[in-house]
Amino acid sequence: MRATMHITVLGAGIAGLTTAWYLVRDGHAVEVVERNSGVALEASFANGAQLSYSYVAPLAGPSVLPKVPPWLLRRDAPLRFYPAFDTRQWRWLLEFVLACRRGTSELTTQRLLSLSFYSRALMHRFVSEEDIDFGYARTGKLVLYSAQADFDGARRLLDFQRSLGCEQDALDRAQCVALEPMLGDSRSLLGRRIVGGIRTVSEEVGDCYRFSRGLEEKLRAQGVVFHLGSHVTGLETRGGRITAVNTATGSLPTDLCVMTLGAQSPVLSRTLGFRLPIYPLKGYSLTLPPRPEGASLGISITDATRKVVYAPLADASKISLRVAGMADISGYSNRIDPVRVKQLFLEAERAFPAATDYAPGPDAMQPWTGLRPATPKGMPILGASPFPNLFLNCGHGALGWTLALGSARILADLIKGATPEIALAGFTLPR
C-alpha cells in the first residue's frame, strides 16, 4: 500500500468514525459516506453504554442452548426468534449452534479479551489526550445472578477469567447490596431475588453517541469530508479492485475502502460476490431521567438472569440511567416493538423503583432499537476481503462500543502495512 491514500470509509457509526480517526492520523485523505442525516444514528445511538472490557464472552456458549426452548415459549424472554423464509437467517442459526461448544466459546472469549484490553488501553490514551464530554467514568461493574446454579457456574469461570487478566471477585448478596445500596430498596425485585454477583472493578461506561458526535467534530477539523444522507448503491470494480463508491447522489473515486456498515455489511458484500456471516440481533434501550431528589446507581449493573444492563451516564450535573437488553432474531426491521419496550420498562421499574419517576410511562423514556451486527461465534471480522483494496471492520455484535478503538487501530495498521499489536487469528474473514 502507498504511504498515503485517498480512503473512503463506508458508514459513520462508531466503527467507521474510529477507523477514520486513526486513518487521518496516519496521514491519509479520508471521506466518510453515511446514509443517515447524521453520524451514529443506528446501532451506535443509544446502546447499553457499558464499556465491557472484561465481559466479552460470546452469546454462543454451552449454557445457552438448554435455555432456548423455554425462552421460545415466553413472550418476555430475553431472546426471541421470529422465523422467516430467509436462508441467511437459518444458515446463521446453524453456525450459531455449532459455535456453542465449550472449546469454541472459551477460545472466542480469550481472543476477544485480547482485543478488548487493547481497546481499553487506547481509550485511556484517547481520554488523556482529547477533550470530548461523553459521560465517561470508571464505575466498575456488578453482574447479578438470581439462580444459584448460574452463580456457581460464574464462580467456576473466575479462575479462567483471572488467568486472562480480568480483575474480578465473587460477592454474596449482602456484599452486593453494600456495594450498590439501591439493591437494598425493599421494593426492588432484583435486589430481593439475587443470590450473588461478580464484581469487576475496572469496567467503564460512556455515551457512544456523544463520543461519536465529538469525534465527528474533530475529524471535520482535520479535513475529513462527510457525505451524510448518501446511500451506498454499489462499488465500482476494475481489474479486481475497487475504483469508486456509487451513491444515490453520485460516484466517489477512491484508492481504498473500509466497510463499517454494521448489519448492512453483508447486504453490500453480496453485490460483490462474497458472504459475510453477519445477521442482525435487534436490541432495545430506554434512557431514564433522574429524579431531582433521587439517588442514582454508583456502579454499572448487569442482570444476568434477565439479560438487562443498567449504566449510569453523567451529563452536566445530572446522571441518567441507560437501560438496555433483549435480543430479537427478527430480520432487518428497525420497527420499535411496543411490547418489548414495555417489558424493558417493567424490568427497570421492578429493579430500581427509585431511579426515576415512572408515572409518564415508557414513551417518555426515549425508547430506541438498534440492530447489532452479530457473527455466529461472536467474533468481529477485521482485515482483508477478496478485494485487495477493500478492508472489513464489522460484525461486533453487542460489543461495537467496547471494541471500537482497538478494531479501528488494527485496520489502520493493516492498511499501512504494519503488524497489529494483537494476533488476528479468528478475526479475519472465513475462507
C-alpha positions as CSV (number, residue, x, y, z in Angstrom):
1,M,0.0,0.0,0.0
2,R,1.1,3.6,-0.6
3,A,2.2,5.6,2.4
4,T,-0.8,8.0,1.9
5,M,-4.0,7.3,0.1
6,H,-7.5,8.6,-0.6
7,I,-9.6,6.3,1.6
8,T,-13.4,6.1,1.7
9,V,-15.0,4.8,4.9
10,L,-18.4,3.3,4.4
11,G,-20.6,4.0,7.4
12,A,-20.5,6.6,10.2
13,G,-21.3,4.6,13.2
14,I,-18.7,4.1,16.0
15,A,-16.7,1.6,13.9
16,G,-16.5,4.0,10.9
17,L,-15.7,7.1,12.9
18,T,-12.9,5.5,14.9
19,T,-11.5,4.0,11.7
20,A,-11.5,7.4,10.1
21,W,-9.8,8.8,13.2
22,Y,-6.8,6.5,13.0
23,L,-6.5,6.7,9.2
24,V,-6.4,10.5,9.2
25,R,-3.8,10.4,12.0
26,D,-1.7,8.2,9.7
27,G,-1.8,10.9,7.0
28,H,-4.5,9.6,4.7
29,A,-7.1,11.7,3.0
30,V,-10.4,10.3,4.3
31,E,-14.0,10.6,3.2
32,V,-16.9,9.1,5.2
33,V,-20.2,8.0,3.5
34,E,-23.3,7.6,5.6
35,R,-26.9,7.0,4.6
36,N,-28.4,8.8,7.6
37,S,-28.6,12.6,8.1
38,G,-26.1,12.4,10.9
39,V,-23.4,10.2,12.4
40,A,-24.1,7.3,14.9
41,L,-27.8,7.2,14.3
42,E,-28.2,3.4,14.2
43,A,-26.7,0.8,16.5
44,S,-24.3,3.4,18.0
45,F,-27.0,5.8,19.0
46,A,-28.4,4.5,22.4
47,N,-26.7,1.2,23.1
48,G,-26.2,-0.2,26.6
49,A,-23.3,2.3,27.3
50,Q,-21.2,-0.2,29.1
51,L,-17.5,-0.4,28.1
52,S,-17.5,-4.0,29.0
53,Y,-13.8,-4.9,28.6
54,S,-13.8,-8.0,30.8
55,Y,-17.3,-9.3,29.8
56,V,-16.8,-10.3,26.2
57,A,-17.9,-14.0,26.4
58,P,-20.0,-14.7,23.3
59,L,-23.7,-15.3,23.3
60,A,-22.9,-18.7,21.7
61,G,-21.9,-20.9,24.7
62,P,-22.8,-24.3,26.2
63,S,-25.1,-22.7,28.8
64,V,-27.3,-21.0,26.2
65,L,-28.7,-23.9,24.2
66,P,-30.7,-25.5,27.2
67,K,-32.3,-22.1,27.8
68,V,-33.5,-21.6,24.2
69,P,-36.6,-23.9,24.2
70,P,-38.2,-22.3,27.3
71,W,-37.3,-18.8,26.0
72,L,-39.1,-19.6,22.8
73,L,-42.3,-20.2,24.7
74,R,-42.3,-16.9,26.7
75,R,-43.3,-13.5,25.4
76,D,-41.0,-11.8,27.9
77,A,-37.9,-14.0,27.1
78,P,-34.6,-12.1,26.7
79,L,-34.0,-13.9,23.4
80,R,-36.9,-14.2,20.9
81,F,-36.8,-15.8,17.5
82,Y,-39.1,-14.8,14.6
83,P,-38.6,-17.5,11.9
84,A,-38.6,-16.2,8.3
85,F,-38.2,-17.8,4.9
86,D,-34.7,-16.5,4.7
87,T,-31.8,-18.8,4.1
88,R,-29.4,-16.3,5.6
89,Q,-31.2,-16.5,8.9
90,W,-31.2,-20.3,9.1
91,R,-27.6,-20.6,8.0
92,W,-26.6,-18.2,10.7
93,L,-28.6,-20.1,13.3
94,L,-26.9,-23.4,12.3
95,E,-23.5,-21.8,12.6
96,F,-24.5,-20.3,15.9
97,V,-25.5,-23.7,17.3
98,L,-22.2,-25.2,16.2
99,A,-20.3,-22.3,17.9
100,C,-21.9,-23.2,21.3
101,R,-19.3,-25.9,22.0
102,R,-17.3,-25.1,25.2
103,G,-13.9,-25.2,23.5
104,T,-15.1,-22.8,20.8
105,S,-16.7,-20.4,23.3
106,E,-13.6,-20.3,25.5
107,L,-11.2,-19.7,22.6
108,T,-13.5,-16.9,21.4
109,T,-13.5,-15.4,24.9
110,Q,-9.7,-15.5,25.0
111,R,-9.4,-13.8,21.7
112,L,-12.0,-11.2,22.4
113,L,-10.3,-10.3,25.7
114,S,-7.1,-9.6,23.9
115,L,-8.9,-7.1,21.6
116,S,-11.0,-5.6,24.4
117,F,-7.9,-5.0,26.7
118,Y,-6.2,-3.4,23.7
119,S,-9.2,-1.2,23.1
120,R,-9.3,-0.2,26.8
121,A,-5.6,0.9,26.6
122,L,-6.4,3.0,23.5
123,M,-9.5,4.5,25.2
124,H,-7.4,5.5,28.2
125,R,-4.9,7.1,25.9
126,F,-7.6,8.9,24.0
127,V,-9.3,10.4,27.0
128,S,-6.0,11.6,28.4
129,E,-5.1,13.4,25.1
130,E,-8.5,14.5,23.7
131,D,-11.4,16.6,25.2
132,I,-14.8,15.0,24.5
133,D,-17.5,15.0,27.1
134,F,-19.3,11.7,26.8
135,G,-20.1,10.7,30.3
136,Y,-17.0,8.6,30.6
137,A,-16.5,7.0,34.0
138,R,-14.8,4.0,35.6
139,T,-17.8,2.9,37.6
140,G,-16.9,-0.8,37.8
141,K,-19.5,-3.4,37.0
142,L,-21.6,-5.9,39.0
143,V,-23.1,-8.9,37.3
144,L,-26.0,-10.2,39.3
145,Y,-27.4,-13.7,39.4
146,S,-30.8,-14.9,40.6
147,A,-30.3,-18.6,40.2
148,Q,-27.7,-20.4,42.5
149,A,-26.7,-22.7,39.6
150,D,-25.9,-19.8,37.4
151,F,-23.9,-18.0,40.1
152,D,-22.0,-21.2,40.9
153,G,-21.1,-21.5,37.2
154,A,-19.9,-17.9,37.1
155,R,-17.7,-18.5,40.1
156,R,-16.2,-21.5,38.4
157,L,-15.2,-19.3,35.5
158,L,-13.4,-16.8,37.7
159,D,-10.1,-18.6,37.6
160,F,-10.3,-18.8,33.8
161,Q,-11.1,-15.1,33.6
162,R,-8.4,-14.1,36.0
163,S,-5.8,-16.1,34.1
164,L,-6.6,-13.9,31.1
165,G,-6.2,-10.7,33.0
166,C,-9.6,-9.9,34.4
167,E,-9.9,-8.2,37.9
168,Q,-12.9,-9.9,39.3
169,D,-14.2,-11.3,42.6
170,A,-17.4,-13.0,43.7
171,L,-19.7,-11.3,46.2
172,D,-22.6,-12.7,48.2
173,R,-26.0,-11.0,48.3
174,A,-25.2,-8.8,51.4
175,Q,-21.9,-7.6,49.7
176,C,-23.8,-6.8,46.5
177,V,-26.3,-4.6,48.5
178,A,-23.5,-2.9,50.4
179,L,-21.8,-2.1,47.1
180,E,-25.0,-0.7,45.5
181,P,-27.5,0.5,48.1
182,M,-30.3,0.8,45.6
183,L,-30.5,-3.0,45.6
184,G,-31.4,-2.8,49.3
185,D,-34.7,-1.0,48.5
186,S,-37.5,-3.3,49.8
187,R,-39.4,-2.6,46.6
188,S,-36.6,-3.8,44.3
189,L,-37.5,-7.2,42.9
190,L,-33.9,-7.6,41.5
191,G,-32.5,-6.9,45.0
192,R,-34.8,-9.4,46.6
193,R,-34.1,-12.3,44.2
194,I,-30.3,-12.1,43.7
195,V,-28.1,-14.8,45.3
196,G,-24.8,-13.2,44.5
197,G,-22.7,-11.3,41.9
198,I,-19.4,-11.0,40.2
199,R,-17.7,-7.6,40.5
200,T,-15.2,-6.2,38.0
201,V,-13.6,-3.0,39.4
202,S,-12.1,-1.9,36.1
203,E,-15.2,-1.7,33.9
204,E,-16.3,1.7,32.5
205,V,-19.3,3.5,30.9
206,G,-19.7,6.1,28.3
207,D,-22.3,7.5,25.9
208,C,-21.4,6.2,22.5
209,Y,-23.4,8.8,20.6
210,R,-21.9,11.8,22.4
211,F,-18.4,10.3,21.8
212,S,-19.3,9.9,18.1
213,R,-20.5,13.5,17.7
214,G,-17.4,14.8,19.4
215,L,-15.2,12.6,17.2
216,E,-17.1,13.9,14.1
217,E,-16.2,17.5,15.1
218,K,-12.5,16.6,15.5
219,L,-12.5,14.7,12.2
220,R,-14.0,17.6,10.3
221,A,-11.4,19.9,11.8
222,Q,-8.7,17.6,10.4
223,G,-10.2,17.8,6.9
224,V,-12.3,14.6,6.8
225,V,-15.1,15.0,4.3
226,F,-18.6,13.6,5.4
227,H,-21.2,12.6,2.8
228,L,-24.3,12.4,5.0
229,G,-27.6,11.3,3.6
230,S,-25.7,9.4,0.9
231,H,-26.9,5.8,0.5
232,V,-24.2,3.5,-1.0
233,T,-25.7,1.7,-4.0
234,G,-22.7,-0.2,-5.0
235,L,-18.9,-0.3,-5.5
236,E,-17.3,0.0,-9.0
237,T,-14.6,-2.5,-9.7
238,R,-11.9,-2.8,-12.4
239,G,-9.2,-5.4,-12.6
240,G,-10.3,-7.0,-9.3
241,R,-10.0,-3.7,-7.4
242,I,-12.5,-1.1,-6.1
243,T,-12.3,2.1,-8.1
244,A,-15.3,4.1,-6.9
245,V,-18.1,4.2,-4.4
246,N,-21.5,4.7,-6.1
247,T,-24.1,6.6,-4.0
248,A,-27.6,7.8,-4.7
249,T,-26.1,11.3,-5.3
250,G,-23.0,10.4,-7.4
251,S,-19.8,8.5,-7.7
252,L,-16.8,8.9,-5.4
253,P,-13.4,7.8,-6.8
254,T,-11.2,6.1,-4.2
255,D,-7.9,4.3,-3.7
256,L,-9.2,2.1,-0.9
257,C,-12.4,1.4,1.0
258,V,-13.2,0.3,4.6
259,M,-16.6,-1.4,5.1
260,T,-18.0,-0.4,8.5
261,L,-21.7,-0.8,7.7
262,G,-22.7,-2.9,10.7
263,A,-25.7,-5.1,10.0
264,Q,-25.9,-3.8,6.4
265,S,-22.3,-5.0,5.6
266,P,-23.5,-8.4,4.2
267,V,-26.0,-6.7,2.0
268,L,-23.3,-4.8,0.2
269,S,-20.8,-7.8,0.3
270,R,-23.3,-10.0,-1.6
271,T,-23.3,-7.5,-4.5
272,L,-19.5,-8.0,-4.7
273,G,-19.8,-11.8,-4.7
274,F,-18.7,-12.8,-1.2
275,R,-20.6,-13.6,2.0
276,L,-20.2,-12.1,5.4
277,P,-21.6,-14.3,8.2
278,I,-23.4,-11.5,9.9
279,Y,-27.1,-11.3,10.9
280,P,-28.8,-8.6,12.9
281,L,-29.9,-9.1,16.5
282,K,-32.3,-6.4,17.5
283,G,-31.8,-4.8,20.9
284,Y,-33.8,-2.2,22.8
285,S,-32.9,0.6,25.3
286,L,-34.5,3.3,27.4
287,T,-32.9,6.3,28.9
288,L,-34.3,7.2,32.3
289,P,-34.1,10.8,33.5
290,P,-33.1,11.1,37.2
291,R,-35.4,12.2,39.9
292,P,-34.5,15.7,41.1
293,E,-34.2,14.4,44.7
294,G,-33.4,10.7,43.9
295,A,-30.3,8.6,44.2
296,S,-28.5,7.2,41.2
297,L,-26.6,4.0,40.6
298,G,-23.0,4.2,41.6
299,I,-21.9,1.1,39.6
300,S,-22.8,-0.4,36.2
301,I,-25.2,-3.4,36.7
302,T,-26.0,-6.4,34.6
303,D,-28.9,-8.6,35.5
304,A,-27.5,-11.9,34.1
305,T,-30.8,-13.7,34.5
306,R,-33.0,-11.2,32.6
307,K,-30.1,-10.1,30.3
308,V,-30.7,-6.4,31.0
309,V,-27.9,-3.9,31.6
310,Y,-28.1,-0.6,33.6
311,A,-25.4,2.1,33.1
312,P,-25.3,5.5,34.9
313,L,-24.4,8.3,32.4
314,A,-23.3,11.7,33.6
315,D,-24.3,14.7,31.6
316,A,-23.5,18.1,33.2
317,S,-24.9,18.0,36.7
318,K,-27.4,15.1,36.2
319,I,-27.0,11.3,35.9
320,S,-29.4,9.5,33.7
321,L,-29.8,5.7,33.6
322,R,-29.4,3.8,30.4
323,V,-31.4,0.5,30.4
324,A,-30.8,-1.9,27.6
325,G,-31.4,-5.5,26.7
326,M,-33.3,-8.1,24.6
327,A,-32.0,-9.9,21.5
328,D,-34.7,-10.4,18.8
329,I,-33.7,-12.5,15.8
330,S,-36.3,-10.9,13.5
331,G,-34.5,-9.7,10.4
332,Y,-33.7,-6.2,9.3
333,S,-36.7,-4.2,10.5
334,N,-36.0,-1.2,12.8
335,R,-39.6,-1.1,14.0
336,I,-39.8,-0.5,17.7
337,D,-42.0,-3.2,19.2
338,P,-44.1,-1.6,22.0
339,V,-44.4,-4.9,23.8
340,R,-40.6,-5.2,24.1
341,V,-40.3,-1.6,25.2
342,K,-43.0,-2.1,27.9
343,Q,-41.1,-5.2,29.0
344,L,-37.9,-3.3,29.4
345,F,-39.7,-0.5,31.2
346,L,-41.1,-3.0,33.7
347,E,-37.7,-4.6,34.2
348,A,-36.3,-1.2,35.2
349,E,-39.2,-0.3,37.4
350,R,-39.0,-3.5,39.3
351,A,-35.3,-3.5,39.6
352,F,-34.7,0.2,40.6
353,P,-38.1,1.8,41.6
354,A,-36.4,4.9,43.0
355,A,-34.3,5.6,39.9
356,T,-36.8,7.8,38.2
357,D,-40.5,8.9,38.1
358,Y,-42.0,6.0,36.1
359,A,-45.5,7.6,36.0
360,P,-45.1,9.1,32.5
361,G,-44.6,5.6,31.1
362,P,-42.1,4.1,28.6
363,D,-42.8,6.5,25.8
364,A,-41.3,9.3,27.9
365,M,-38.1,7.3,28.4
366,Q,-36.6,7.7,24.9
367,P,-37.4,4.2,23.6
368,W,-34.9,3.0,21.0
369,T,-34.0,0.0,19.0
370,G,-30.8,-1.0,17.1
371,L,-29.6,-3.9,15.0
372,R,-26.5,-5.5,16.4
373,P,-24.3,-6.9,13.6
374,A,-23.7,-10.4,15.0
375,T,-21.5,-13.2,13.8
376,P,-22.3,-16.8,14.9
377,K,-19.2,-17.1,17.0
378,G,-19.3,-13.5,18.3
379,M,-16.0,-12.6,16.7
380,P,-15.9,-9.4,14.6
381,I,-14.4,-9.5,11.1
382,L,-11.3,-7.4,10.7
383,G,-8.9,-7.0,7.8
384,A,-8.7,-8.2,4.2
385,S,-11.6,-9.0,1.9
386,P,-11.4,-10.8,-1.5
387,F,-10.6,-7.4,-3.0
388,P,-7.1,-6.1,-2.2
389,N,-8.2,-2.5,-1.6
390,L,-11.4,-3.3,0.4
391,F,-11.0,-3.8,4.2
392,L,-13.5,-5.0,6.7
393,N,-14.4,-3.7,10.2
394,C,-17.8,-5.2,11.0
395,G,-19.7,-7.9,12.9
396,H,-19.0,-6.7,16.5
397,G,-22.5,-7.7,17.8
398,A,-23.2,-6.1,21.2
399,L,-19.5,-5.2,21.6
400,G,-19.1,-2.5,19.0
401,W,-18.6,0.3,21.5
402,T,-16.3,-1.8,23.7
403,L,-14.1,-3.0,20.8
404,A,-14.2,0.1,18.6
405,L,-10.9,1.8,19.2
406,G,-8.9,-1.5,19.1
407,S,-10.6,-2.7,15.9
408,A,-10.0,0.7,14.2
409,R,-6.3,0.8,15.1
410,I,-5.8,-2.7,13.8
411,L,-7.4,-1.7,10.5
412,A,-5.2,1.4,10.2
413,D,-2.1,-0.7,10.9
414,L,-3.0,-3.3,8.3
415,I,-3.7,-0.6,5.7
416,K,-0.2,0.9,6.2
417,G,1.4,-2.5,6.2
418,A,2.3,-2.6,9.9
419,T,1.9,-5.6,12.2
420,P,-1.1,-5.1,14.6
421,E,-0.5,-5.1,18.3
422,I,-2.6,-8.3,18.8
423,A,-2.8,-11.6,16.9
424,L,-5.5,-11.7,14.2
425,A,-6.3,-15.4,14.4
426,G,-10.0,-15.8,14.3
427,F,-10.8,-12.2,13.4
428,T,-10.3,-12.4,9.7
429,L,-12.9,-13.3,7.1
430,P,-13.5,-17.1,7.0
431,R,-12.4,-18.6,3.7
